[in-house]
């Protein structure tokens, strides 16, 4: 097996999950796209649940790394939130659903471990956004309004929802970064 086979499987399966959904792709689909036998996939990931878990864990780690980068590069809270918007939108540019949203859309069909990972991923994002908003409120960069957690929930909901609308309508330019200021200043 080539050293990059596992990574190719994870990357390709992530794209399939974000375009078709977890339940709508099979190892046969994955084998065809990657150009290997299904048995080779089972060598790396005995079950689809194992593959799904690896995808979400990898994605969570990439997002954590991005959060760290944002905090280092931006001292202003609103700038951090705008950077979060750009991270979120970058996945949308490829006409992919956000992984977290794609999984949440079929939550009841997911294995329990995938449900837990999906919940953990949403909570990680909400926790980071809440922390950023709490800092902004404390520093008086943004008004308290409905509170940091509510603003975080609203912001993530708008971004996730707009991604689904963009994906369904093929309109990638409908949500602008100004939505960040609208939410943090008025919610």
C-alpha positions as CSV (number, residue, x, y, z in Angstrom):
1,X,0.0,0.0,0.0
2,X,1.2,3.5,-0.8
3,X,1.9,5.7,2.2
4,X,-0.8,8.2,1.1
5,X,-3.6,5.7,0.6
6,X,-5.1,6.3,4.1
7,X,-5.0,10.0,3.6
8,X,-6.5,9.7,0.1
9,X,-9.3,7.6,1.5
10,X,-10.1,10.1,4.3
11,X,-10.0,13.1,2.0
12,X,-12.1,11.4,-0.7
13,X,-14.6,10.0,1.8
14,X,-14.9,13.5,3.5
15,X,-15.8,15.0,0.1
16,X,-18.4,12.2,-0.5
17,X,-19.9,12.9,3.0
18,X,-20.0,16.6,2.3
19,X,-21.7,16.2,-1.1
20,X,-23.8,13.0,-0.7
21,X,-24.1,12.4,3.0
22,X,-22.7,9.7,5.2
23,X,-25.5,7.2,4.4
24,X,-25.4,7.9,0.6
25,X,-21.9,6.7,-0.2
26,X,-20.5,3.2,0.0
27,X,-17.0,1.6,0.0
28,X,-17.7,0.7,-3.6
29,X,-18.1,4.4,-4.4
30,X,-15.0,5.2,-2.5
31,X,-13.0,2.4,-4.2
32,X,-14.1,3.7,-7.6
33,X,-13.0,7.3,-6.9
34,X,-9.7,6.4,-5.3
35,X,-9.0,3.6,-7.7
36,X,-8.4,0.7,-5.3
37,X,-10.3,-2.4,-4.2
38,X,-12.8,-2.4,-1.4
39,X,-10.6,-4.9,0.4
40,X,-7.9,-2.3,0.5
41,X,-10.3,0.2,2.2
42,X,-11.3,-2.4,4.8
43,X,-7.6,-2.9,5.5
44,X,-7.4,0.8,6.7
45,X,-10.9,1.1,8.0
46,X,-12.7,-2.2,8.9
47,X,-16.0,-0.4,9.1
48,X,-17.6,2.7,7.6
49,X,-18.0,3.9,11.2
50,X,-14.2,3.7,11.6
51,X,-13.8,5.7,8.5
52,X,-16.4,8.3,9.5
53,X,-14.8,8.6,12.9
54,X,-11.3,9.2,11.3
55,X,-12.8,11.8,9.0
56,X,-14.5,13.8,11.8
57,X,-11.5,13.5,14.2
58,X,-9.2,14.8,11.4
59,X,-11.6,17.6,10.6
60,X,-11.9,18.6,14.3
61,X,-8.1,18.8,14.5
62,X,-7.9,21.0,11.4
63,X,-10.5,23.3,12.8
64,X,-8.7,23.5,16.2
65,X,-5.5,24.4,14.3
66,X,-7.4,27.2,12.5
67,X,-8.8,28.5,15.7
68,X,-5.3,28.7,17.2
69,X,-4.0,30.5,14.0
70,X,-6.9,33.0,14.1
71,X,-6.2,33.8,17.8
72,X,-2.5,34.4,17.0
73,X,-3.1,36.5,13.9
74,X,-5.9,38.6,15.2
75,X,-6.1,40.4,18.5
76,X,-9.5,42.1,17.8
77,X,-12.5,39.9,18.6
78,X,-14.5,41.0,15.6
79,X,-11.5,40.3,13.3
80,X,-11.4,36.8,14.8
81,X,-15.0,36.3,14.1
82,X,-14.6,37.5,10.6
83,X,-11.7,35.1,10.2
84,X,-14.0,32.3,11.5
85,X,-16.5,33.4,8.8
86,X,-13.8,33.1,6.1
87,X,-12.8,29.6,7.4
88,X,-16.4,28.6,7.2
89,X,-16.9,30.0,3.8
90,X,-13.8,28.4,2.4
91,X,-15.5,25.0,2.6
92,X,-18.5,26.5,0.9
93,X,-16.4,27.7,-2.1
94,X,-16.0,24.1,-3.2
95,X,-19.7,23.5,-3.2
96,X,-19.4,21.3,-0.1
97,X,-21.7,21.2,2.8
98,X,-20.1,21.9,6.2
99,X,-19.1,18.5,7.5
100,X,-20.8,19.1,10.8
101,X,-24.1,20.2,9.2
102,X,-24.0,17.3,6.7
103,X,-23.7,14.9,9.5
104,X,-26.3,16.6,11.6
105,X,-28.8,16.4,8.7
106,X,-28.8,12.7,9.1
107,X,-28.1,12.4,12.8
108,X,-30.7,9.7,13.5
109,X,-29.2,7.4,10.8
110,X,-25.6,7.8,12.2
111,X,-24.0,5.2,14.4
112,X,-23.8,6.4,18.1
113,X,-20.1,7.1,17.9
114,X,-20.7,9.4,14.9
115,X,-23.5,11.1,16.7
116,X,-21.2,11.8,19.6
117,X,-18.5,13.2,17.4
118,X,-21.0,15.4,15.6
119,X,-22.2,16.8,18.9
120,X,-18.7,17.2,20.1
121,X,-17.7,19.2,16.9
122,X,-20.7,21.5,17.2
123,X,-20.0,22.1,20.9
124,X,-16.3,22.8,20.1
125,X,-17.3,25.5,17.7
126,X,-19.9,27.0,20.0
127,X,-17.5,27.0,22.9
128,X,-14.8,28.8,20.9
129,X,-17.3,31.3,19.5
130,X,-18.7,31.9,23.0
131,X,-15.2,32.5,24.4
132,X,-14.4,35.0,21.6
133,X,-17.7,36.8,22.2
134,X,-17.2,36.8,26.0
135,X,-13.8,38.5,25.4
136,X,-15.4,41.0,23.1
137,X,-18.1,41.8,25.6
138,X,-15.5,42.1,28.4
139,X,-13.3,44.4,26.3
140,X,-16.4,46.4,25.3
141,X,-15.7,45.7,21.6
142,X,-19.2,44.4,21.2
143,X,-22.4,44.9,23.2
144,X,-23.6,42.2,25.6
145,X,-27.1,42.0,24.1
146,X,-28.5,38.6,24.4
147,X,-25.2,37.2,25.7
148,X,-22.2,35.4,24.3
149,X,-23.6,31.9,24.1
150,X,-26.8,33.1,22.3
151,X,-24.8,35.2,19.9
152,X,-22.5,32.2,19.2
153,X,-25.5,29.9,18.6
154,X,-27.1,32.5,16.2
155,X,-23.8,33.0,14.4
156,X,-23.2,29.3,13.8
157,X,-26.8,28.7,12.9
158,X,-26.7,31.5,10.2
159,X,-23.5,30.1,8.8
160,X,-24.6,26.5,8.7
161,X,-28.0,27.4,7.4
162,X,-26.7,29.7,4.6
163,X,-24.3,26.9,3.6
164,X,-27.3,24.5,3.0
165,X,-29.1,27.2,1.1
166,X,-26.1,28.0,-1.0
167,X,-25.5,24.3,-1.7
168,X,-29.1,23.7,-2.7
169,X,-29.4,26.8,-4.9
170,X,-25.7,26.8,-6.2
171,X,-25.5,30.5,-5.0
172,X,-22.1,30.8,-3.3
173,X,-22.1,34.6,-2.8
174,X,-25.3,35.2,-0.8
175,X,-23.8,35.6,2.7
176,X,-21.3,38.4,3.3
177,X,-18.9,39.0,6.2
178,X,-21.0,41.9,7.3
179,X,-23.4,39.3,8.9
180,X,-20.8,39.0,11.7
181,X,-21.2,42.6,12.8
182,X,-25.0,42.5,12.3
183,X,-25.2,39.5,14.7
184,X,-22.7,40.6,17.4
185,X,-23.9,44.2,17.5
186,X,-27.7,43.5,17.4
187,X,-28.4,40.1,18.9
